[in-house]
Amino acid sequence: MYPQFAEVSLLPNMTDQRMDVTPLATAILNGRLTTLIELLHLGYSTELRDRNGHTALHIAVIFGATRPFFNLLIRAKACVNALENRGLSPLTLSIANVCLPITELLLQAKADPNMGFGDRNISPLQRAAYSRQEEAIRLLLEYKSKIDHQSSNGATALMAAAAKDSIPCVKLLLERGADPDVETHLGEGQTRIECFGRTAYHSAKSTETKFCIWRYGFAWRVGRHHRAPQDIRKTVKLLTLIRSLNLESSFSLLPNELLFEIFYFIRASDYD
């Protein structure tokens, strides 16, 4: 158990980052909603921080507080985009903790879905993709998360999903318009950055994931020139057929221009 707020001598709104825990955090950690209400009425600020830079909202996310605590803090104007010492926002922490209801609550409270953290500038969408959270990806995209946001090394959410061989996440991102041709920022003589390759295709580990990116990637390129969903669906079906005939290795070596010509021929035919 954590010390009761009455035992803490800190005055309202007085910042002391030497503290291991703030009065508001103490109430949250002890699960005392009425105490939190009393502290807020006494004038304690939701922005009071501990030595790690955590606000009350950070603490609520980290330790899995219940929804009433979040509702109270948000009504008290807690900053949903506050960054702690490592550069993590409450939204990023909620994704790290795989807590979809709190992620949604924070987004509803105007948490920035594109705020990168740390020197690496990793977005919440990239974090969700790397941890294979398909529903979190879907939710972040609904709140206008930038699908092709690049971290400091040039990696994208699609690369993160590919690196983890998460085919459902890869498919979702490609279907929502992720660019499979984005490249990482490779320095001279480098072939990889951390777990990422030059593109999403090169980041994938398994043959299944690589083929998924190649198949949907080609359909994406066709769709970029011909904005017709039926064309993309037809192309995906065609490429699936190509794979069933064990021809994908040959087709993957063809230049895009020739692949487009094949697609035009198929589109004009009765293939469906």
N, C-alpha and C positions, 0 to 999 in steps of 0.2 A: 504493500500500500504506500501511497505517496502522502506527504505531510498535508494537513488541512490548510486551507487558505488563511485561516485566522492566525496560524503560526508564522506566516510570512509577513515580515515587517515592511515590505515594499509599499510605497504609497501609489495611488492611482496614477497611471501614465508615466511613472518614473521608470526610465530604462536602465537596466543593470544587466549587461550581457555576461556577467560573471556567474549568474544564477544557473543552476542545473535545470530548474523548472520554474515557470512563471505562475502567478496565482491563477490565471485563467486555465493554464495547462493542467494545474493541479486538480482543478474541478473536473476537467475533462477526463483525466487519467483515473480519477476515482469514480467516474460515472455519475457525478452529482449535477444534474441539470438545474435544480433549484439554486444550488450554490453559484453556478455560472450566471444565472439570471441576476442574483443578488450582486455579484461582482460587477456586472455590466451596469446595473442601476447605480452602483457606487461610483461609477466613472472610470473603471479600468478599461484601458484601450485594447482593442482586438489586435493592435499592431505591436504590442509589447513582445519583445523577443528574448529567447534564452541565449546561452553562449554559442549555440550552433546556428543562431539566426532564425530559429523556428518561431513562427507566430502560433497563435492558438489554432488557426485553421490547419497549419502543417501538422501539429500534434494530433488533431482530430483525424486526419487522414492516415498518418503513420500508425496510430494505435487503434484504428478501426472503430471510431466512435459511431453511435447510431445517428440516424437521420435527424432527430430533433435537435441534436447539438449543432449540426451543420446549418439547419434552418435558422437557428437562433443566431449563430455567428454571422451568417449572410445578412439577416435582417439588421444586425448591428453594424453593417457596412464593413465587414472584414474584407480586406483586399484579396481577391481570388487570384491575383497574379503576383503576389509577393514572392520574392526569391529568398531562400535561405542561403547559408554561407557557401554551399556547393553549387548554387545557381539553380536549384530545383524548385519548381512551383508546386502548389497543391495538386494541380491537374496531372503533372508528370508523376508525382508520387502516387496518385490514385491509380494510374496505369501500371506503375511498377508493382503495386500491391494487388493488381488484378481485381479492382473493385468497380465494376461497371455502373452500379447505381449511383455511387458517389461521383464518378466521372461525368455521368449525365447531369447530376445536380450542379456540379461546378460549371459545366458548359452552359446550362440554363442561366446561371448567375453571371454569364459573360466572361468566363475564363478564356484566355487567348489560346486557341487551338494551334497556333503557329509559333508560339514562343519557344525558341530553342534553349537548351540549357548548357551551361559550361562553355569552355573554349571550343568544344567540338560542335556546338550549335545543333544538337540533336533535337528534333521536333517530337512532340507527343505521338504523332502518327508513326514516326520511325521506331519509337520505343514500343508501340503496340504491335507493329509488324515484326519486330525482332523477337518479341515474346509470344508470337503466334496468336494474338487476340483478334480474331476475325470480327467479333461484334463490336469491339472497341474501335477498330478501323472503320467499320460501317458508321458508327456514331460520330466519330471525328469528321468524316467526310460530309456527313449531314450538316455539321456545324462549320463547313467551309474550310476545313484544314487543307493546306496546299499539298496536293498529291505528289508533286515533284520537288518538294523542298529538299535542298541539298545541305548536308552537314559540312563542316569545315573541310573534310576530305573528299567532298563531292558525292558521298553516298546518299541514296534515296530510300524511301520506305520499301519500294519494290526490291531493291538490292538486299535490304534487311530480311524481307520475307524469303527471298531466294536463298540467301545464305543459310537460313534455317530450314530450307526445303519444305516450307509450308505452302503446299499447292493451293489450298483453299484461299489463303491470304493473297498469294500471287495472282490467282484468277480474279479475285475481287478487285484488286488494284488495277489490273489490266483492263477489266471490264469497265471500270470507272474512269479510264483514260490515262493511266500512268504511262509515261514514256519509257519504253524498254531500251531506247538508244542512248539515254543519259550515261555519261561516263564519269568515273571518279577522277580526282586530280592526282594523277600519277606523276611522280617526279622522274627525272632522268635515270634510267637503269632500274626502276622499280617495276615489278610485275603485279604486285598486290598491295592493298592497304588493309591491314588488320585481316578481317575475315572476308573482305570484299574483293572481287575481281574488277576488271575494267568496266564491265557493264553488269546488268542483272543476270544475263545469261552466263557470264563468266563467274559470277558469285555463287551460282547454284552448285550444289554438290552432286545430286542424283541426276540420272538420265531422265527420269520422269519430269523433274522440275525444269530441266533444260529444255525438254521438248515442249512443255507447257508454255514457256516463255517464247520459244521460237515460233510455235503455232499461233499463239495469241499476238505475238509481236508482229508477225507478218500481217495478220488481220488488222492490227492497229494501224500499220503503215498504209494499208489499202484504205481504211476508214478515214485516215488523215487527208487522203486525196479525194475520196468519194464518201461523203458523209451519209451513208445509207446503212442502217442496221441490218437490213436483209442481206446486203453484200457481205458484211462481216460474218454473219452467221453462215452464209454459204461457203465462205472461204475457210472458216474453222472446220466445217464438215469435210471440205475437200482435203485439208491438211490431215485430218484424222484418217481419211481414207488412204492418203499417201503413206501414213505411218503403218497402217494395217498391211500394206503391201511391202513393208520394209524398204521403202524408197526414201525415207526422210533424210538419210545421210547424204544421198545424192542431191536431193532438192535443196538442202541447206547450203550447198556450195554454189548454187546458182546466184548470179547477181540479181538485185531487186528488180531491175528493169525487165529481165526475162521472166521473173516470177509474176510481175504485173501483167505481162502479155499472156501468160498462162491463165491468170485470173480473168482477164477480159474475155478470153475464149470460153472459159467455163461459165462466166456470167451470161454470155450470149446463148449458151446451150440450155438444154432442159435439165441439167444436173441440179439436184436439190437435196 
